[in-house]
């Protein structure tokens, strides 16, 4: 038998009845509004409206039972269309069969369907004091309908919730300010503790997720880099590249290898089930259980209407907040256009609900371990700043998700521990191009007197959208091919280009031999000379581009430059001195002094990678503790300086962290694997991870 406390079931029954009554009432009021606004929606009496509302509710339920299996075959995008179509068909059958139907009546019936769905959503919101409670009630009703028995109910499961990009100090502020009531209740109630951990350089999702999920952080120098062997640019949130990167690092015994589920991540952690995961797009397309969960959610008009309405409201909020920031002259600030408004709305309005639905589905199936990435805070803070109200609101939304998952855990077939963590933090500051009138690629080009290709834009946050879209694509249907084109467009935005022209393989024979490729990863820059099969030494760079390295090191916006000397090995160069990493010798003023005690060790590690660029360039850290991103971002991460290497973890007290601060995502992986071993996981794996 599944773990379903009697009190939870009694509450669930009351919610079932209340939801049904609210559905009928919402349909009734929606029909009244439709009769007033939509010609042809004729009602003769109040009794007819009530009966019509009842018929629409029942008809919609029956149609969803019929259409949902079909939606599973079409993927989540098909589920959206069928969900709306089911509501429309119910309206049509109840109100329009006797009318003199035509195209006008058809479109009015579509409007009526939207009105009924919108009124139902608003009504549920009013009676539940918030839409998240409505979604939780819906998820719990599903748990009651489909009880699952697992063979090992005494083995607790673990849900790892990654709140992407949340620095430990921001978590602390959220707890003290009361904007994270769920986590605050856990901490104050003594069930959980919070701690800081230190991601190594680079402080990016690709490196950290690879470390957390697979136990290694080698071979990933940034968000995008040049693979010299193939002369290709690898970008971690392109499906093909993500699959290739994981294949190079996975040993088959990742964090989720034992009955785990990966949701909305870059990598799978060797999970048997991967949904909306960038490195496993093809597997996601074949995951029937995910399609069933998504179709069930999107096939309900109230479910889709809730997310759609919140998406629209989020666009309005973003445009208002961006205008307010500009009017108040908030600093630092970047231009926040309509494209980001759409991205933010999709992440907060739909993707958050979809991810929660998928996590809930895995919990109700009794999967042992689940890892999901919510990028809400990371995306908003990139554009608005770390402590702006809109960023803290996104974090508050993730806290509300934790409350939902906590309630689902109460009726799941096994006990679940909830762990909350960030993969890295963020640092803040005015962007490099605004401070100094030119971006890093332009600076490199000017100093080297050679052309430079640069990254088109930061597309880390849109990767979560891309993974969901790509997972629903395919070549066997018109809808699938259309979604493939959307995914290709999102993928193209992660390429590199010169102006508006993007190139997938810039280091080929048609590229000028003295052309540079310059990638920004937050406030960490990577500088490559195109077409080279080996990393150029400082001596070679000085011979070919004598003004480049001295000009970069002396620039007021650059904290240090890292290059490889044929004589001294890796060297960190600053305006007033250098730090030789091989022997620790400092000549003049140490350029690493402002960047903390781990800086030398972190740089020594990434410099030793074969994937390392010819030059690493790290921005300054100023008197406010702010950095200067080489991308168009207010909040950034990737290099050194500020809060970007101050990540957080909130963990149950019976799953302790070491006494010493965890340094490195690969070390956090070992801690998590130890927790799973302690709980009785991983007993059937053929071999243990080394070390």
Long-range contacts (C-beta under 8 A, 24 or more apart in sequence): 1-147, 1-149, 2-147, 2-148, 2-149, 2-150, 2-153, 2-366, 2-411, 2-412, 2-413, 3-153, 3-410, 3-411, 3-412, 3-413, 3-414, 3-415, 4-143, 4-144, 4-147, 4-411, 5-410, 5-411, 8-140, 8-410, 8-411, 9-144, 9-411, 12-140, 12-141, 12-143, 12-144, 12-411, 13-144, 15-137, 15-140, 15-141, 16-141, 16-144, 18-127, 19-124, 19-137, 19-138, 19-141, 20-57, 22-120, 22-123, 22-124, 22-127, 23-57, 23-120, 23-302, 24-50, 24-53, 24-54, 24-57, 25-53, 25-123, 26-53, 26-116, 26-119, 26-120, 26-121, 26-122, 26-123, 26-124, 26-302, 27-52, 27-53, 27-54, 27-56, 27-57, 27-60, 27-116, 27-119, 27-120, 28-52, 28-53, 28-54, 29-53, 29-119, 29-123, 30-112, 30-115, 30-116, 30-117, 30-118, 30-119, 30-120, 31-56, 31-95, 31-112, 31-116, 33-115, 33-119, 34-91, 34-111, 34-112, 34-115, 34-116, 37-111, 37-115, 38-108, 38-109, 38-111, 38-112, 38-115, 39-104, 39-108, 40-96, 40-99, 40-104, 40-105, 40-108, 40-109, 41-95, 41-108, 41-109, 41-112, 42-95, 42-99, 52-94, 52-95, 55-90, 55-94, 56-90, 56-91, 56-94, 56-116, 59-89, 59-90, 59-93, 59-94, 60-86, 60-87, 60-90, 60-301, 63-89, 63-90, 64-299, 64-300, 67-299, 68-292, 68-295, 68-296, 68-299, 71-291, 71-295, 71-298, 71-299, 72-288, 72-291, 72-292, 72-295, 73-291, 74-477, 74-479, 75-285, 75-291, 75-294, 75-472, 75-473, 75-474, 75-479, 75-480, 75-483, 76-291, 76-294, 76-295, 76-298, 76-354, 76-468, 76-472, 77-472, 77-479, 77-483, 78-295, 78-477, 78-479, 79-291, 79-294, 79-295, 79-297, 79-298, 79-299, 80-298, 80-304, 82-295, 82-299, 83-298, 83-299, 83-300, 83-301, 83-303, 83-304, 84-113, 84-301, 84-304, 86-299, 86-301, 87-113, 87-116, 87-117, 87-301, 88-113, 91-116, 113-301, 114-305, 116-301, 117-301, 117-302, 117-304, 117-305, 118-305, 118-309, 120-301, 120-302, 120-305, 121-302, 121-305, 121-306, 121-309, 124-302, 124-306, 125-306, 130-400, 131-306, 131-310, 132-400, 132-401, 132-403, 132-404, 134-302, 134-306, 135-303, 135-306, 135-353, 135-356, 135-404, 136-403, 136-404, 136-407, 136-408, 138-300, 138-303, 139-356, 139-357, 139-360, 139-404, 139-407, 139-408, 140-407, 140-408, 140-411, 142-296, 142-360, 142-364, 143-364, 143-408, 143-411, 143-412, 144-411, 146-364, 147-413, 148-364, 148-365, 148-366, 148-413, 149-413, 150-366, 150-413, 150-414, 152-414, 152-680, 153-366, 153-413, 153-414, 154-414, 154-680, 155-368, 155-414, 155-679, 155-680, 155-681, 156-414, 156-415, 156-416, 156-417, 156-679, 156-680, 157-363, 157-366, 157-367, 157-368, 157-369, 157-370, 157-412, 157-414, 157-415, 157-416, 157-417, 158-368, 158-369, 158-370, 158-416, 158-417, 158-419, 158-675, 158-676, 158-679, 158-681, 159-359, 159-363, 159-369, 159-370, 159-372, 159-405, 159-409, 159-416, 159-417, 159-418, 159-419, 160-255, 160-369, 160-370, 160-371, 160-372, 160-419, 160-421, 160-672, 161-359, 161-372, 161-374, 161-398, 161-401, 161-402, 161-405, 161-418, 161-419, 161-420, 161-421, 162-209, 162-265, 162-371, 162-372, 162-373, 162-374, 162-421, 162-422, 162-423, 163-374, 163-377, 163-395, 163-398, 163-420, 163-421, 163-422, 164-205, 164-373, 164-374, 164-375, 164-376, 164-377, 164-378, 164-422, 164-423, 165-205, 165-375, 165-377, 165-378, 165-381, 165-382, 165-422, 165-423, 165-424, 165-425, 165-426, 165-635, 165-637, 166-377, 166-378, 166-395, 166-422, 166-425, 166-647, 166-648, 167-386, 167-422, 167-425, 167-426, 167-643, 167-644, 167-646, 167-647, 167-648, 168-194, 168-196, 168-422, 168-425, 168-643, 168-646, 168-647, 168-648, 169-425, 169-643, 169-646, 170-377, 170-386, 170-387, 170-392, 170-395, 170-425, 170-426, 170-643, 171-422, 171-648, 171-650, 173-387, 173-392, 174-392, 174-395, 174-396, 174-399, 177-392, 179-392, 179-393, 179-395, 179-396, 179-399, 180-395, 180-396, 180-399, 181-399, 181-403, 182-399, 182-400, 182-402, 182-403, 182-406, 183-399, 183-402, 183-420, 183-650, 186-650, 187-650, 190-653, 191-652, 191-653, 192-650, 192-651, 192-652, 192-653, 193-650, 193-651, 193-653, 193-657, 194-648, 194-649, 194-650, 194-651, 195-648, 195-649, 195-650, 195-651, 195-657, 195-661, 195-662, 196-646, 196-647, 196-648, 196-649, 196-661, 197-421, 197-647, 197-648, 197-649, 197-657, 197-661, 197-662, 197-663, 197-668, 198-598, 198-645, 198-646, 198-647, 198-661, 198-662, 198-663, 198-664, 199-423, 199-424, 199-425, 199-645, 199-647, 199-664, 199-665, 200-598, 200-602, 200-605, 200-606, 200-645, 200-663, 200-664, 200-665, 201-524, 201-602, 201-603, 201-605, 201-606, 201-639, 201-640, 201-645, 202-521, 202-524, 202-606, 202-638, 202-639, 203-424, 203-425, 203-522, 203-637, 203-638, 203-639, 203-644, 203-645, 204-236, 204-424, 204-460, 204-521, 204-522, 204-637, 204-638, 205-236, 205-266, 205-373, 205-423, 205-424, 205-460, 206-236, 206-237, 206-245, 206-266, 207-665, 208-423, 208-424, 208-647, 208-665, 209-265, 209-266, 209-267, 209-373, 209-423, 209-665, 210-245, 210-246, 210-249, 210-266, 210-267, 210-665, 211-664, 211-665, 211-666, 211-668, 211-669, 212-255, 212-269, 212-421, 212-423, 212-665, 212-668, 212-669, 212-672, 213-254, 213-255, 213-256, 213-262, 213-265, 213-267, 213-268, 213-269, 213-270, 213-371, 213-669, 214-246, 214-249, 214-250, 214-251, 214-254, 214-255, 214-267, 214-269, 214-270, 214-669, 215-251, 215-254, 215-255, 215-666, 215-669, 215-670, 215-673, 215-689, 216-249, 216-666, 217-664, 217-665, 217-666, 218-249, 218-609, 219-245, 219-248, 219-249, 219-609, 219-610, 219-611, 220-245, 220-611, 221-526, 221-606, 221-609, 221-611, 221-612, 221-613, 222-519, 222-521, 222-524, 222-526, 222-638, 223-458, 223-460, 223-519, 223-521, 223-638, 224-455, 224-494, 224-496, 224-519, 224-521, 224-526, 225-519, 225-526, 225-611, 225-613, 226-507, 226-517, 226-528, 226-611, 226-613, 227-611, 228-532, 228-533, 228-534, 228-535, 228-610, 228-611, 231-505, 231-507, 231-508, 231-531, 232-504, 232-505, 232-507, 233-495, 233-496, 233-504, 233-505, 233-506, 233-507, 233-517, 235-494, 235-495, 236-266, 236-278, 236-463, 237-266, 237-278, 237-459, 237-460, 237-462, 237-463, 237-466, 237-467, 237-494, 238-278, 238-491, 238-494, 239-278, 239-279, 239-281, 239-466, 239-467, 239-470, 239-487, 239-491, 242-266, 242-267, 242-278, 242-279, 243-278, 243-279, 243-280, 243-281, 245-279, 246-279, 251-689, 253-685, 253-687, 253-688, 253-689, 255-369, 255-371, 255-669, 255-672, 255-673, 255-676, 256-369, 256-370, 256-371, 257-682, 257-685, 258-368, 258-369, 258-676, 258-681, 258-682, 258-683, 258-684, 258-685, 259-367, 259-368, 259-369, 260-367, 260-368, 260-369, 260-370, 260-371, 261-358, 261-362, 261-367, 261-369, 261-370, 261-371, 262-371, 263-355, 263-358, 263-359, 263-362, 263-370, 263-371, 263-372, 263-373, 264-351, 264-355, 264-358, 264-372, 264-373, 264-374, 264-375, 264-464, 264-467, 264-468, 265-371, 265-372, 265-373, 265-467, 266-373, 266-463, 266-467, 269-371, 271-369, 271-371, 273-362, 273-367, 275-358, 275-471, 276-354, 276-355, 276-358, 276-464, 276-467, 276-468, 276-471, 277-467, 277-471, 278-463, 278-466, 278-467, 278-470, 281-467, 281-470, 281-471, 281-473, 284-467, 284-470, 284-471, 285-471, 285-472, 285-473, 285-474, 289-361, 289-365, 290-358, 290-361, 290-471, 292-361, 293-357, 293-358, 293-360, 293-361, 294-354, 294-357, 294-358, 296-357, 297-353, 297-354, 297-357, 303-353, 306-353, 307-349, 307-350, 307-353, 307-354, 308-349, 308-350, 310-348, 310-349, 311-345, 311-346, 311-348, 311-349, 311-350, 312-345, 312-349, 313-349, 314-341, 314-344, 314-345, 314-348, 314-349, 315-341, 315-342, 315-344, 315-345, 317-390, 318-344, 318-345, 318-390, 321-384, 321-388, 321-389, 321-390, 325-384, 325-388, 330-385, 330-388, 331-430, 332-385, 332-428, 332-429, 332-430, 332-431, 332-434, 332-626, 332-634, 333-385, 333-634, 334-383, 334-431, 334-434, 334-632, 334-633, 334-634, 336-383, 336-384, 340-383, 343-379, 343-461, 343-462, 343-465, 344-379, 344-380, 344-383, 346-465, 347-375, 347-376, 347-379, 347-461, 347-464, 347-465, 348-376, 348-380, 348-394, 348-397, 351-464, 351-465, 351-468, 352-376, 352-397, 352-398, 352-401, 354-468, 356-401, 356-404, 356-405, 359-405, 360-404, 360-405, 360-408, 363-405, 363-408, 363-409, 363-412, 363-416, 364-408, 364-411, 364-412, 364-413, 365-413, 366-412, 366-413, 366-414, 368-414, 368-676, 368-681, 369-676, 369-681, 373-423, 373-464, 374-398, 374-401, 375-460, 375-461, 375-464, 378-426, 378-460, 378-461, 379-461, 381-426, 381-634, 381-635, 382-426, 382-458, 382-460, 382-461, 382-633, 382-634, 382-635, 382-636, 383-633, 383-634, 383-635, 384-634, 384-635, 385-428, 385-634, 385-635, 386-426, 386-428, 386-635, 386-643, 391-635, 417-652, 417-655, 417-675, 417-679, 418-652, 419-649, 419-650, 419-651, 419-652, 419-655, 419-672, 420-648, 420-649, 420-650, 421-647, 421-648, 421-649, 421-650, 421-668, 422-647, 422-648, 422-649, 423-647, 423-665, 424-637, 424-644, 424-645, 424-647, 425-637, 425-642, 425-643, 425-644, 425-645, 425-646, 425-647, 425-648, 426-635, 426-636, 426-637, 426-642, 426-643, 426-644, 427-522, 427-523, 427-626, 427-627, 427-635, 427-636, 427-637, 427-641, 427-642, 427-643, 427-644, 428-626, 428-627, 428-634, 428-635, 428-636, 428-642, 428-643, 429-523, 429-619, 429-622, 429-624, 429-626, 429-627, 429-628, 429-629, 429-634, 429-636, 429-642, 430-626, 430-628, 430-634, 431-628, 431-629, 431-630, 431-631, 431-632, 431-633, 431-634, 432-523, 432-557, 432-619, 432-628, 432-629, 432-630, 433-632, 435-557, 435-628, 436-555, 436-556, 436-557, 436-628, 439-520, 439-630, 440-518, 440-520, 440-525, 440-617, 440-630, 441-516, 441-518, 443-551, 443-552, 443-555, 444-516, 444-518, 444-527, 444-548, 444-552, 445-516, 447-545, 447-547, 447-548, 447-551, 447-552, 448-514, 448-516, 448-545, 448-547, 448-548, 449-545, 449-547, 450-512, 450-514, 450-515, 450-516, 450-545, 451-498, 451-512, 451-514, 451-515, 451-516, 452-515, 452-516, 452-517, 452-518, 453-496, 453-497, 453-498, 453-503, 453-506, 453-515, 453-516, 453-517, 453-518, 453-530, 454-496, 454-497, 454-498, 454-517, 454-518, 454-519, 454-520, 455-496, 455-518, 455-519, 455-520, 455-631, 456-493, 456-494, 456-495, 456-496, 456-497, 456-502, 457-493, 457-631, 457-632, 458-520, 458-631, 458-632, 458-633, 459-490, 459-493, 459-494, 462-490, 462-493, 463-490, 463-494, 465-490, 466-490, 466-491, 506-530, 507-531, 514-544, 519-613, 520-629, 520-630, 520-631, 520-638, 521-630, 521-631, 521-638, 521-639, 522-627, 522-629, 522-630, 522-631, 522-633, 522-636, 522-637, 522-638, 522-639, 522-644, 523-618, 523-619, 523-627, 523-628, 523-629, 523-630, 523-636, 523-638, 523-639, 523-640, 523-641, 523-644, 524-616, 524-617, 524-618, 524-619, 524-630, 524-638, 524-639, 524-640, 525-615, 525-616, 525-617, 525-618, 525-619, 525-630, 526-613, 526-615, 526-616, 526-617, 527-613, 527-614, 527-615, 527-616, 527-617, 528-613, 528-614, 529-614, 532-614, 535-564, 535-612, 535-613, 535-614, 536-614, 537-563, 537-564, 537-565, 537-566, 538-563, 538-564, 538-565, 538-566, 538-571, 539-565, 539-566, 539-567, 541-614, 541-615, 548-615, 549-573, 549-615, 552-615, 552-617, 556-620, 557-619, 557-620, 557-628, 558-617, 558-618, 558-619, 558-620, 559-591, 559-594, 559-595, 559-618, 559-619, 559-620, 559-621, 559-640, 559-641, 560-591, 560-592, 560-595, 560-617, 560-618, 561-615, 561-616, 561-617, 561-618, 562-603, 562-607, 562-615, 562-616, 562-617, 562-618, 563-614, 563-615, 563-616, 564-607, 564-612, 570-603, 570-604, 570-607, 570-608, 572-600, 572-603, 581-607, 594-621, 594-641, 595-621, 595-640, 595-641, 596-640, 596-645, 598-645, 598-663, 599-640, 602-640, 603-640, 655-679
